[in-house]
Amino acid sequence: MTVGGSRSPLASRELRGEPPVSMIERTTLILESFDSRTSRLTLEEVTRRTRLPRSTVHRILDKLVQLDWLEHLTSGYCLGGRAMALSADDDSQTEIRAAAAPLLHELHLQTGLVVHLAVLDRSQSVYLDKVGGRLAATLPTRVGGRGPAYSTAGGKSMLAWLDPERVDGLYENRLSRCTDRTITDISALHLELGRIRHRRGLAYERGEAVRGVACVGAAVHLRDRPVAAISLCGDARSGKLEHFAPLVLDATREASRVLHLS
């Protein structure tokens, strides 16, 4: 990846007609072709930028996807979880929190429930914010805490944006149990993610992460990529979640709009 408009030594070698000789050099050259966190490149575009043989590029891209350095979407290839984590800084999370903060507080005022803001870090959800007054203390979640994304509404709403193969790669049929209601079968998880897509991105969980707690969540997204999730949590015996679900969708749409304009 280029920095400040300067060209890497590998790219300079390519311009001089000196092809990279090692697998590490070829892999580095391919990763450097993604010159921003939001780059979307097709196989042909990566081949053209790197000047490597198409078959070589395709083979390395497939391996980088398997290892989570890249992600393969319908629109092309983009940086994956590992690359994004390395290039991420406090500014990106601060931007997400700033965009969502007034929406989280408004959701809490409207519903009286605990509101979470989370991001996806490979297979886990990481909480960036939590709003809920005194009620928040009753939930064993904390800012900076993390847990399996498939066990939470916010996490599942983000997973629903990923290709099924990507989800398989994240979990490799290893879904540990948080409660007796946690999804522990990858086929069942795919069915659940399909239902979330049919519900316009709304995800529910009832006692899957914490006994007696239910949540509804939806993803904040930029183009075809989830960047965060907002969720409402309350007593699993309450029937209010379905009633409040449209408010969650409204909040995630507004957060997506604000981030897109920033």
N, C-alpha and C positions, 0 to 999 in steps of 0.2 A: 504494500500500500504506500502510495506516495505521501510525503509529508511536506507541507508548505510549498507545493509545486515543484520540489526537486525530484530528480530522477534517481532511482536506485542504481547501485553498481551493476546489478544483474540486467536491468533494462538498458543501461549504457552498453553493456557487452552485446546485447541483442542488436542494437543499432549499428554496432561495428561488424555485425555478421559473425559473431562468435557465439555459437549455441551453447547453452548450459549443458554440462557434461554429467552431472550427478542428479539423482532423484531429488535430493534436497533442494538443489538449485532450480530444477523444473517446478517443483511444488511451490517454492517461494515465489517464483515468477508468476505462477497462476494466482496465488493469493494477492500479490501486488496489483494484479489487474483490477481488483475490486477497490477502486480509489475512494470510496466513501462507505459509511455504515449502511446507506440505503441503496447502494448499487444493485441493479438487477441485470445480469448478463446471460445471454444465451450461450450455448456451446460454441456456435460460430463466432460470436463476439470475443469470447475468451481466446479462441484459436487465433483470431486476427490480432488481438492485442499482444499475445505472447509469441506469435510466430513459431509455435511448436506444432508438430504433426497433430492432426485432429484426433487420431486414435489415441495418442499419448495424453492429450488434454482430457478426452472422455474418460480414460482409465483413472487418471489422477483425480478428476472431479468426483467420480463415483466413490473413490476411497475417502476423499475429504468429507463427503456427505456422510458416509458411514461413521466417521470419527467425529462428526458434529462441528468440524471447522467451517463447513458450508452447509447451506440448506437448499434443497431443490424444490422450487415452487412451479406452478403452472406457467408463470411469467419468466422463468429462468432460474439461475443460481444467485444466491445472495449469501452474505456472511452468516454463519451458524452460531450456535450458542457459545462455543469455546472462543471463537474469534471476537464475538461481541463482548464477552466477559473480559477478555484481555484489553480491548480498546475502550471499555466503558469507564466512565469516571463519575465523580460525584455530581458533576453538572447535569448529566443526562437524567439521573434520578431526581435531582432537585427540580428540573423542568417538569417532569411528570407529576411530582408532588405539588408543585405550584399550580399546575393546570387543574388538578383534581381537588385540591384542598377546599375551596368554597362549595364544591359539589358534594363532598363528603359531609360537611357540616349541615348543608341544606337537607340531605337525605336523612341524617339523624334527627333533625328538627321535625321533619315531615312524618317520620315513622316511629321514633323513639327507640329504634334498634341500633345495634353496633354496626358500624360501617368499616370495612377494610379496603385498603388499596394494596394490591400485590403485583409483583412482576414474576415472570417465568425465568428461572435459572436452571437450564437443562431440564431435569425431571422434577424439579421442586418449585414450589411457590415461596416467594420471599416477601414478607410484609414490609411495605414502605410507610404505611400510616394506619392509624386505628383511632376511630372517633366513636364515643359512646357514653361519655360521662361516667357516672357511677356504675352503670350496667356493664361497661367495658371491663371492669375488674373481675367480673364473674366468668369471663372467657379466658382460657389459658393460652392466649395468643399475645404476641408482643412485636413491636416494631423491630425489625431485624431478624425476627424468628422465621423459621422455614419448616416446610413439611411436604409430603408427597402431593404433587399437583392433582393427581387423580382422586384424592380424597376430599377435595374442597370444591365448592361451587365456582369460586374465582379461578382456581387452577384448571378445572375441567373446561371452563369457558374459553381459556386460552388454548388448551390442547385441541379444542374443536376446530381451531383455525389451521392446525398443522395437517399435512398429508398423513394418511394412515401409516405409511412406511416410516415416516419420521417418528411417530408415536411408538411404533414397534422398536425402533432403534434406541429410543430413550429408556424403555423398560425391559426389553428382551425377555418378556414373560415373567419378570420378577416384580410382582406387586405385593408389597408387604401389608399386613393387616394393622389398621389403627384401632378399629372397633369391630364388633361382630357384623356391622353393616357395610364395611369398606368393600369396594370392588377389588377382587383379587385375581380376576381372570381377564386376560387381555382381550378376548372375544367379547366379553360383557362390557369392557371399557369402550371398545369400538362401537357397540350398539348404543351405549349411552351418549357418546360423542355425536353419533348420527342424529339422535333425538334432539340434542342441543342445537345442531345446525337447522333442523326443521322448526325449532322454536325461535328462530331469528337470533340465535346466539345466547339465549337464556339457559343458564345451568342451575340445577338444584342439587342439594345434598341434604340428607336428613340423618344425622347421627353417624355419618361416615368418617368424619375426622375426630369429633368429640361427642361422646354419648349425650343425648338430650338436647343437642344444638342443631338447628337447621339453618341453611343459608340459601340465598338466591344470588347469582352473580352474572356478569356479562363482561366481555373483553373491551378494552380500549384499543383501538387499532389505527395504524397508519397504512393506507393502501391495503395490501393483503397480508399484513403481518401484525400479530398481537404484540402490544408493548406493555400492557398492564391489564388489570381487572379490578372492578369495583364490586363489592358484595355486601349484602345485608345479612346479619345473623341474629337469631333469636331463639326462643324456646321451641323445640321441635313439636310440642303439642299445640302450638298456635297455628291457626289457619290463615295468618295474615300475609305470608310470603307471596302467594299468588296475586293477592290484591296489590302489593307494593312492587311487583315485578316491573310494570311499565315505568316506574320512577327510576329503577336501576338502568333500564335501557336508555331512558332520556339522559341520565347522567353520563353514561359511557359515550353516547353520541356527542354530547357537548364537549367532553374531555378530548375526544378524537378530533373534533373540529378545532379546538383551541391549539392542540399540538400540531395539527396540520398547518395552521397559520403562523406558528411561531418560528 
